[in-house]
Amino acid sequence: MTAFKPNLLALAVVAAGITSQVQAGESIEMGNGLTLDWKGTLSYSAAARLEDRDDSLTSSGNRNFDEGDLTANRLSLLMEGRLHKGSSGLVMSASTFYDDVYQDDKFTDDAQKYHGGYTRLLDFYGYTSFEVGDSSYLDLRAGKHVVAWGEALFMPSMSLAQGPSDGTKSGIPGVEVKDILLPEDQVSAQFEVNPNWSLMAHAQYNWHPVQVPEPGSYLSTSEAVGEGATCLSAAPGEPCYFGNRRGNIEPDKTGQWGVGTRFRTSLETEWGLYYLNYHDRIPLTEVTVNPDFSADYRIRYFDNINLYGATMTTSLGMASVAAEVTYKEGAPALVNTSFFGSPVPTAARADILQTNVNAIVNFGRSWLADTVNLTTELAYVDILDVDTQGLNGVPGSATNDLYYTNHGLAFSSSLSLSYPGVTESWDLSVPISYSHQLSGRTLTGGIGGEGDRRFSVGADFTHRTGLQVGVKYLTYMGDANADIPVHQKLLTDRDNISLSVKYAF
């Protein structure tokens, strides 16, 4: 991704310049059949901590915020445009934000940058589509864009392998999905052979990691990962024992590609088969112990992971039901290595099976609301085989015993209650969500330590002019269990309430 210094005023001036010529969101005819479609979203969000800190949770992100402190005070702008002629065109989007909370010297330079404000280019790609023969259709894209296959909703597997995401914004109220699921530099194609059968492929010529919360930020739980991270402790609350952080071990920019096919066997039922070769984007620590017993660590990203996937979607009564199964060869897991009796989890390759089953149910009008929609998902992760791995420079430390468990079962859901026309000019929706790590814990495919439960309820008001106002309460439930890796709930004291105001133009 391309990042620039924050300049909210600059984008606001650009937006104002456009709106002075045409109505907001109106297409601009450029001549010779060339048209510019555009839209913008201006947002303000604020959030505050509701709970005092748990003394067993010692991360700097926890220490930096007291009960009642603002954890977000953010103004942001997202601009999107599409320049097109016929069935070909160029898609562009960019975002910028400024968060007053992180304009403080107690935060590192990287925390101030990634949480306090910067501008970046998001989508930037060309596309074209055309008929092939009498019944086939080909869509081509090249540039920075998102490709996401699969049917998982809350706990992704396949789509997580296809591009980076921004974890620094996933906990900010009102943030657009486009600012969380980040595009990657790639070419992609989808070929509709006929209405019942399609083929797809993509190849990436760049690689970017997941952007994790910086140490010291509100939802950060680690001092070891992040652009500005320099500290790896042998145990929670202990000093930075493992010396300096060295350079990252990153994969090549190229070598990631995938193919897939989707086919219908009835009007309601569609199946999919996929293969991906990808480089992992999740940062994992790798410790080296030197001959003088000093130590340092590096951030490692595993490369050339094979993923085989299958999906199914169908309808059962009022429910849309979907499933996704993925099998990954050489994906990362954590093994339970130790150094002088202290646990130091080490990344090792493993074969991992993940199964997701979800349903979207539209109950329509009921006594509860004018429209009731329920979305639920169950995800099960099974680690089938783990390579033996030890600490660099420590003979006899190799093991394939897992740091967490060899399985994980998690549940997540959301309920949306809609009340259109609650007043003459306003619509109301009430989003309610609940998630629960039912059993075990794995590196991905869940929500946290065993027993982790999260609940939120909110109210979103939408005005006929496009103005949206929302409030939300979020609570993390369960005991911290900071010293028991399988049961850790490192966000259990971060309950918060938030406000978001959004205007689309």
C-alpha positions as CSV (number, residue, x, y, z in Angstrom):
1,M,0.0,0.0,0.0
2,T,1.1,3.6,-0.6
3,A,1.1,5.9,2.4
4,F,1.5,9.6,2.5
5,K,1.5,12.2,5.3
6,P,-2.0,12.9,6.7
7,N,-3.8,15.7,4.8
8,L,-7.5,15.6,5.5
9,L,-7.8,19.2,4.3
10,A,-6.4,18.3,0.9
11,L,-9.0,15.6,0.2
12,A,-11.7,17.8,1.5
13,V,-10.7,20.6,-0.9
14,V,-10.7,18.1,-3.8
15,A,-14.2,16.9,-2.7
16,A,-15.4,20.5,-2.5
17,G,-14.0,21.3,-5.9
18,I,-16.0,18.4,-7.5
19,T,-19.2,19.2,-5.6
20,S,-19.0,22.8,-6.7
21,Q,-19.4,21.7,-10.3
22,V,-22.0,18.9,-10.0
23,Q,-24.3,17.5,-7.4
24,A,-22.8,15.1,-4.9
25,G,-22.3,11.7,-6.5
26,E,-23.4,12.8,-9.9
27,S,-21.7,11.3,-12.9
28,I,-19.4,13.7,-14.9
29,E,-19.5,13.3,-18.7
30,M,-16.0,13.8,-20.0
31,G,-16.8,13.6,-23.7
32,N,-16.3,10.9,-26.3
33,G,-18.3,8.5,-24.2
34,L,-16.0,8.8,-21.2
35,T,-17.7,9.1,-17.8
36,L,-16.5,9.7,-14.2
37,D,-18.6,8.2,-11.4
38,W,-17.5,9.3,-7.9
39,K,-18.6,9.2,-4.3
40,G,-17.2,10.1,-0.9
41,T,-17.8,9.2,2.7
42,L,-16.9,11.6,5.5
43,S,-16.9,10.0,9.0
44,Y,-16.4,11.0,12.6
45,S,-15.9,8.4,15.4
46,A,-15.3,8.5,19.1
47,A,-14.9,5.7,21.6
48,A,-14.2,5.6,25.4
49,R,-13.0,2.9,27.8
50,L,-15.6,1.8,30.3
51,E,-13.6,-0.6,32.5
52,D,-10.6,-0.3,34.8
53,R,-7.5,-2.3,33.7
54,D,-6.9,-5.8,34.8
55,D,-3.5,-5.8,36.6
56,S,-2.6,-9.2,35.1
57,L,-2.7,-7.7,31.6
58,T,0.5,-5.6,31.3
59,S,0.8,-4.6,27.7
60,S,1.5,-0.9,27.0
61,G,-1.8,-0.7,25.2
62,N,-3.5,-1.5,28.4
63,R,-1.4,0.9,30.5
64,N,-1.9,3.8,28.2
65,F,-5.6,4.1,28.7
66,D,-7.5,4.6,32.0
67,E,-11.2,4.0,32.6
68,G,-13.1,6.9,30.9
69,D,-10.3,7.8,28.5
70,L,-11.1,8.4,24.9
71,T,-9.7,5.5,22.8
72,A,-10.6,7.1,19.4
73,N,-11.4,10.7,18.4
74,R,-11.2,10.3,14.6
75,L,-12.2,12.2,11.5
76,S,-11.8,10.3,8.2
77,L,-12.6,10.6,4.5
78,L,-12.9,7.9,1.9
79,M,-13.1,8.9,-1.8
80,E,-13.9,6.5,-4.6
81,G,-14.0,7.0,-8.4
82,R,-14.6,5.1,-11.6
83,L,-13.5,6.4,-15.0
84,H,-15.1,4.3,-17.7
85,K,-16.1,4.0,-21.3
86,G,-18.3,1.1,-22.4
87,S,-17.2,-2.0,-20.5
88,S,-13.7,-0.8,-19.7
89,G,-12.4,1.6,-17.1
90,L,-10.2,2.6,-14.2
91,V,-11.2,2.3,-10.5
92,M,-9.5,4.5,-7.9
93,S,-10.1,5.0,-4.1
94,A,-8.1,6.6,-1.3
95,S,-8.6,7.3,2.3
96,T,-7.3,9.6,5.0
97,F,-7.9,10.1,8.7
98,Y,-6.7,12.0,11.7
99,D,-7.1,10.7,15.3
100,D,-6.5,13.2,18.1
101,V,-6.1,10.5,20.7
102,Y,-2.7,9.4,19.3
103,Q,-1.2,12.8,19.0
104,D,0.7,12.3,22.2
105,D,4.4,11.7,23.0
106,K,3.5,8.6,25.1
107,F,3.0,6.8,21.8
108,T,5.8,5.7,19.5
109,D,6.3,7.3,16.1
110,D,4.8,4.3,14.4
111,A,1.7,4.2,16.7
112,Q,1.2,7.9,16.0
113,K,1.4,7.3,12.3
114,Y,-0.7,4.2,11.9
115,H,-3.3,5.1,14.6
116,G,-3.0,8.9,14.6
117,G,-3.4,9.7,10.9
118,Y,-2.1,9.2,7.4
119,T,-3.3,9.0,3.8
120,R,-3.1,6.0,1.5
121,L,-4.1,4.8,-1.9
122,L,-6.5,1.9,-1.8
123,D,-7.9,0.6,-5.1
124,F,-6.1,1.5,-8.3
125,Y,-6.8,-0.9,-11.2
126,G,-7.9,-1.1,-14.8
127,Y,-10.6,-3.5,-15.9
128,T,-12.3,-4.7,-19.1
129,S,-15.0,-7.2,-19.9
130,F,-16.3,-8.6,-23.1
131,E,-18.3,-11.5,-24.6
132,V,-16.6,-14.6,-25.9
133,G,-18.7,-16.5,-28.4
134,D,-22.5,-16.6,-27.9
135,S,-22.8,-17.4,-24.2
136,S,-19.4,-16.8,-22.5
137,Y,-18.2,-13.7,-20.7
138,L,-14.6,-12.7,-19.6
139,D,-13.8,-10.1,-16.9
140,L,-10.1,-8.9,-16.6
141,R,-8.6,-6.7,-13.9
142,A,-5.0,-5.5,-13.4
143,G,-3.6,-3.3,-10.6
144,K,-4.2,-2.9,-6.9
145,H,-7.5,-4.6,-6.1
146,V,-9.2,-7.1,-3.7
147,V,-9.8,-10.7,-4.7
148,A,-11.6,-12.7,-2.1
149,W,-12.9,-16.2,-2.7
150,G,-14.8,-18.5,-0.4
151,E,-17.9,-18.4,1.8
152,A,-16.5,-17.8,5.3
153,L,-18.0,-14.7,6.9
154,F,-16.7,-13.9,10.4
155,M,-13.7,-16.3,10.7
156,P,-12.1,-16.4,7.2
157,S,-9.7,-19.0,5.8
158,M,-9.4,-18.8,2.0
159,S,-10.0,-15.0,1.7
160,L,-7.5,-14.4,4.5
161,A,-4.8,-16.0,2.3
162,Q,-5.6,-13.7,-0.7
163,G,-4.6,-10.3,0.6
164,P,-3.6,-8.1,3.5
165,S,-6.0,-6.4,6.0
166,D,-5.7,-3.5,8.4
167,G,-6.0,-4.6,12.0
168,T,-5.4,-1.1,13.3
169,K,-8.9,-0.1,12.1
170,S,-11.0,-3.2,12.7
171,G,-11.9,-2.0,16.2
172,I,-12.7,1.6,15.2
173,P,-16.4,2.4,15.0
174,G,-17.7,3.6,11.6
175,V,-14.6,2.5,9.6
176,E,-15.5,1.4,6.1
177,V,-14.9,-2.2,5.1
178,K,-12.8,-0.9,2.2
179,D,-10.4,0.5,4.7
180,I,-10.0,-2.9,6.5
181,L,-9.8,-5.4,3.6
182,L,-6.8,-4.0,1.7
183,P,-6.1,-4.5,-2.0
184,E,-3.0,-6.2,-3.4
185,D,-1.1,-5.7,-6.7
186,Q,-2.3,-8.4,-9.0
187,V,-4.0,-9.5,-12.2
188,S,-7.3,-11.4,-12.0
189,A,-9.7,-13.0,-14.4
190,Q,-13.2,-14.5,-14.2
191,F,-14.5,-16.4,-17.2
192,E,-18.2,-17.2,-17.2
193,V,-18.4,-20.2,-19.5
194,N,-22.1,-20.3,-19.3
195,P,-24.7,-19.2,-16.7
196,N,-24.0,-22.3,-14.6
197,W,-20.2,-22.6,-14.8
198,S,-17.4,-20.1,-14.2
199,L,-13.6,-20.2,-14.0
200,M,-11.4,-17.8,-12.1
201,A,-7.7,-17.1,-11.6
202,H,-5.4,-14.5,-10.1
203,A,-1.6,-13.9,-9.8
204,Q,0.0,-11.4,-7.5
205,Y,3.2,-9.4,-8.2
206,N,3.5,-7.9,-4.7
207,W,3.2,-8.9,-1.1
208,H,2.1,-6.9,2.0
209,P,1.7,-8.2,5.5
210,V,-1.3,-7.8,7.8
211,Q,-1.1,-4.4,9.5
212,V,-1.4,-5.3,13.2
213,P,-2.2,-2.8,16.1
214,E,1.0,-1.0,17.1
215,P,2.4,-1.5,20.6
216,G,0.8,1.0,22.9
217,S,-2.5,1.3,20.9
218,Y,-5.7,0.5,22.6
219,L,-6.4,-3.0,21.2
220,S,-2.7,-4.0,21.1
221,T,-1.8,-7.0,23.2
222,S,1.8,-7.5,22.2
223,E,5.1,-5.5,22.3
224,A,6.7,-7.9,19.8
225,V,4.9,-7.3,16.6
226,G,4.0,-4.1,14.7
227,E,6.1,-1.7,12.6
228,G,7.6,-0.1,15.7
229,A,7.8,-3.2,17.9
230,T,11.1,-3.9,19.6
231,C,10.4,-6.0,22.7
232,L,9.9,-9.8,23.1
233,S,9.5,-11.0,26.7
234,A,9.9,-14.5,28.0
235,A,6.6,-14.2,29.8
236,P,3.8,-11.6,30.2
237,G,5.0,-8.7,32.4
238,E,8.7,-9.5,32.2
239,P,11.4,-7.3,30.8
240,C,12.3,-7.4,27.1
241,Y,14.7,-10.4,27.5
242,F,15.4,-11.2,23.9
243,G,17.5,-8.2,23.0
244,N,17.1,-6.3,19.8
245,R,14.7,-7.0,17.0
246,R,16.5,-7.9,13.8
247,G,15.3,-7.6,10.2
248,N,12.1,-9.3,9.1
249,I,12.2,-12.6,7.2
250,E,9.8,-11.9,4.3
251,P,8.8,-13.9,1.3
252,D,9.3,-12.9,-2.3
253,K,7.0,-10.4,-3.9
254,T,6.0,-12.9,-6.5
255,G,4.9,-16.5,-6.5
256,Q,1.3,-16.1,-5.2
257,W,-1.4,-17.4,-7.5
258,G,-4.7,-19.2,-7.5
259,V,-7.3,-20.9,-9.7
260,G,-10.9,-21.8,-9.0
261,T,-14.2,-22.9,-10.5
262,R,-17.8,-22.5,-9.5
263,F,-20.7,-24.5,-10.9
264,R,-24.4,-24.8,-10.3
265,T,-26.2,-28.1,-9.9
266,S,-29.6,-26.5,-9.4
267,L,-31.2,-23.0,-9.2
268,E,-30.4,-22.9,-5.4
269,T,-27.1,-24.9,-5.1
270,E,-23.6,-23.9,-6.2
271,W,-20.3,-25.6,-5.6
272,G,-16.7,-24.3,-5.8
273,L,-13.2,-25.8,-6.0
274,Y,-10.0,-23.8,-5.5
275,Y,-6.3,-24.0,-5.3
276,L,-4.0,-21.3,-3.9
277,N,-0.2,-21.0,-3.5
278,Y,0.3,-18.1,-1.1
279,H,2.7,-16.4,1.3
280,D,1.4,-15.9,4.9
281,R,0.8,-12.4,6.1
282,I,0.6,-12.9,9.8
283,P,3.7,-11.8,11.8
284,L,5.3,-14.5,14.0
285,T,8.4,-14.2,16.1
286,E,11.5,-16.3,15.7
287,V,14.1,-16.2,18.5
288,T,17.9,-16.8,18.1
289,V,20.1,-17.4,21.1
290,N,23.7,-16.4,20.5
291,P,26.9,-18.2,21.8
292,D,27.2,-15.7,24.7
293,F,23.6,-16.5,25.7
294,S,22.4,-13.1,24.5
295,A,19.4,-13.3,22.3
296,D,17.5,-11.4,19.6
297,Y,14.4,-12.0,17.6
298,R,13.0,-11.5,14.1
299,I,9.5,-11.4,12.5
300,R,9.0,-14.3,10.1
301,Y,6.4,-14.8,7.4
302,F,6.0,-18.3,5.9
303,D,6.0,-18.6,2.2
304,N,4.7,-21.1,-0.5
305,I,1.8,-22.5,1.4
306,N,-0.6,-24.8,-0.5
307,L,-4.3,-24.3,0.0
308,Y,-7.0,-26.6,-1.3
309,G,-10.5,-25.4,-0.9
310,A,-14.1,-26.4,-1.6
311,T,-17.3,-24.4,-1.1
312,M,-21.1,-24.9,-1.3
313,T,-24.1,-22.5,-1.1
314,T,-27.7,-23.4,-1.1
315,S,-31.1,-22.3,0.2
316,L,-33.1,-24.1,2.9
317,G,-36.5,-22.4,3.4
318,M,-35.9,-18.8,4.4
319,A,-32.2,-19.5,5.0
320,S,-29.2,-19.1,2.7
321,V,-26.7,-21.7,3.9
322,A,-23.0,-21.9,2.9
323,A,-19.9,-24.0,3.8
324,E,-16.2,-23.7,3.2
325,V,-13.6,-26.3,3.7
326,T,-9.8,-25.6,3.4
327,Y,-6.8,-27.7,3.7
328,K,-3.5,-25.9,4.1
329,E,0.0,-27.5,3.7
330,G,2.8,-25.7,5.4
331,A,0.7,-23.1,7.2
332,P,2.0,-21.6,10.4
333,A,1.3,-22.9,13.9
334,L,3.0,-22.3,17.3
335,V,5.1,-25.0,19.1
336,N,5.9,-24.9,22.8
337,T,9.6,-24.3,22.9
338,S,11.2,-22.9,26.1
339,F,14.3,-21.1,27.2
340,F,15.6,-21.7,30.7
341,G,12.1,-22.8,31.7
342,S,10.2,-19.9,30.2
343,P,7.8,-20.6,27.3
344,V,8.9,-19.1,24.1
345,P,6.4,-20.1,21.3
346,T,8.1,-20.7,18.0
347,A,6.5,-20.7,14.5
348,A,6.5,-24.1,12.8
349,R,4.9,-25.4,9.6
350,A,1.7,-27.5,9.9
351,D,-1.1,-29.0,7.9
352,I,-4.4,-27.4,8.9
353,L,-8.0,-28.3,8.1
354,Q,-10.6,-25.6,8.6
355,T,-14.4,-26.0,8.2
356,N,-16.8,-23.1,8.2
357,V,-20.6,-23.4,8.1
358,N,-22.9,-20.4,8.1
359,A,-26.4,-19.3,7.5
360,I,-28.1,-16.0,6.7
361,V,-31.8,-16.0,7.7
362,N,-34.3,-13.3,6.7
363,F,-37.2,-13.6,9.0
364,G,-39.0,-10.6,7.4
365,R,-41.6,-8.8,9.4
366,S,-42.2,-10.0,13.0
367,W,-43.4,-8.7,16.3
368,L,-39.8,-7.8,17.0
369,A,-39.1,-5.5,14.1
370,D,-40.2,-4.7,10.6
371,T,-37.2,-6.7,9.2
372,V,-35.2,-9.3,11.2
373,N,-31.9,-10.7,9.7
374,L,-29.8,-13.3,11.5
375,T,-26.3,-14.3,10.4
376,T,-24.5,-17.1,12.2
377,E,-21.3,-19.1,11.6
378,L,-19.5,-22.0,13.2
379,A,-15.8,-22.6,12.5
380,Y,-13.7,-25.7,13.4
381,V,-9.9,-25.9,13.0
382,D,-8.0,-29.1,13.2
383,I,-4.2,-29.2,13.1
384,L,-3.3,-32.5,11.6
385,D,0.5,-32.5,11.4
386,V,3.2,-30.3,12.8
387,D,6.9,-30.0,11.9
388,T,9.4,-30.3,14.7
389,Q,11.0,-26.9,15.4
390,G,13.3,-25.5,18.0
391,L,14.9,-22.2,19.1
392,N,17.9,-21.2,16.9
393,G,21.1,-21.7,18.8
394,V,19.6,-23.9,21.6
395,P,20.4,-27.6,21.0
396,G,17.7,-30.0,22.2
397,S,14.9,-27.4,22.1
398,A,13.1,-28.8,19.1
399,T,9.6,-30.0,19.6
400,N,6.3,-30.5,17.8
401,D,4.1,-30.0,20.9
402,L,1.7,-27.2,20.2
403,Y,1.7,-24.0,22.3
404,Y,-2.1,-23.8,22.1
405,T,-4.3,-26.9,21.2
406,N,-4.6,-29.1,18.1
407,H,-8.2,-27.9,17.5
408,G,-10.5,-24.9,17.9
409,L,-14.2,-24.5,17.7
410,A,-15.7,-21.0,17.5
411,F,-19.2,-19.4,17.0
412,S,-20.1,-16.0,15.8
413,S,-23.4,-14.3,15.0
414,S,-25.1,-11.0,14.3
415,L,-28.7,-10.0,14.5
416,S,-30.1,-6.9,12.7
417,L,-33.4,-5.4,13.6
418,S,-34.7,-2.8,11.2
419,Y,-37.3,-0.1,11.8
420,P,-37.8,1.9,8.7
421,G,-39.6,5.2,9.1
422,V,-39.3,5.3,12.9
423,T,-39.8,9.1,12.3
424,E,-40.7,11.0,9.2
425,S,-37.1,11.4,8.2
426,W,-35.2,8.7,10.1
427,D,-34.8,4.9,9.8
428,L,-33.5,2.9,12.7
429,S,-31.5,-0.4,12.8
430,V,-30.4,-2.2,15.9
431,P,-27.3,-4.5,15.3
432,I,-26.5,-7.1,18.0
433,S,-23.5,-9.4,17.8
434,Y,-22.2,-12.3,19.9
435,S,-19.2,-14.5,19.5
436,H,-17.7,-17.4,21.6
437,Q,-14.6,-19.5,21.5
438,L,-16.3,-22.7,22.4
439,S,-13.4,-25.0,22.7
440,G,-9.6,-25.0,22.2
441,R,-7.5,-22.3,20.6
442,T,-5.5,-22.1,17.4
443,L,-3.5,-19.4,15.7
444,T,-6.3,-18.6,13.2
445,G,-9.9,-19.5,12.7
446,G,-11.2,-18.4,16.1
447,I,-11.7,-15.3,18.2
448,G,-9.2,-15.8,21.1
449,G,-8.6,-18.1,24.1
450,E,-11.0,-20.8,25.0
451,G,-14.0,-19.3,26.7
452,D,-13.5,-15.9,25.1
453,R,-17.0,-14.3,24.7
454,R,-17.8,-10.9,23.1
455,F,-21.1,-9.1,22.9
456,S,-22.1,-5.8,21.3
457,V,-25.4,-3.9,20.9
458,G,-26.0,-0.7,19.1
459,A,-28.4,1.7,17.4
460,D,-27.9,3.1,13.9
461,F,-30.0,6.0,12.7
462,T,-30.1,6.9,8.9
463,H,-31.5,10.2,7.7
464,R,-33.1,10.4,4.2
465,T,-30.3,12.9,3.3
466,G,-27.6,10.1,3.8
467,L,-26.5,11.1,7.2
468,Q,-25.9,8.1,9.6
469,V,-25.5,8.3,13.3
470,G,-24.6,5.2,15.4
471,V,-23.8,4.2,19.0
472,K,-22.5,0.9,20.2
473,Y,-21.6,-0.8,23.4
474,L,-19.0,-3.6,23.2
475,T,-18.0,-5.9,26.1
476,Y,-15.3,-8.6,26.3
477,M,-16.3,-11.4,28.8
478,G,-14.3,-14.0,30.7
479,D,-11.3,-14.0,33.1
480,A,-8.0,-12.8,31.7
481,N,-6.0,-16.0,32.5
482,A,-2.9,-14.2,31.2
483,D,-0.5,-17.0,32.2
484,I,-2.5,-19.8,30.6
485,P,-2.0,-19.6,26.8
486,V,-5.0,-21.7,25.8
487,H,-7.4,-19.7,28.0
488,Q,-5.9,-16.2,27.6
489,K,-8.4,-13.4,27.1
490,L,-6.1,-10.4,26.5
491,L,-8.9,-7.9,25.8
492,T,-11.2,-8.8,28.6
493,D,-10.9,-5.4,30.3
494,R,-11.3,-3.3,27.1
495,D,-15.1,-2.8,27.2
496,N,-16.0,0.4,25.4
497,I,-18.8,2.6,24.1
498,S,-18.6,4.3,20.7
499,L,-20.2,7.0,18.6
500,S,-20.0,7.2,14.8
501,V,-21.3,9.8,12.4
502,K,-21.1,9.2,8.7
503,Y,-22.2,11.2,5.7
504,A,-22.1,9.8,2.1
505,F,-22.0,12.3,-0.7
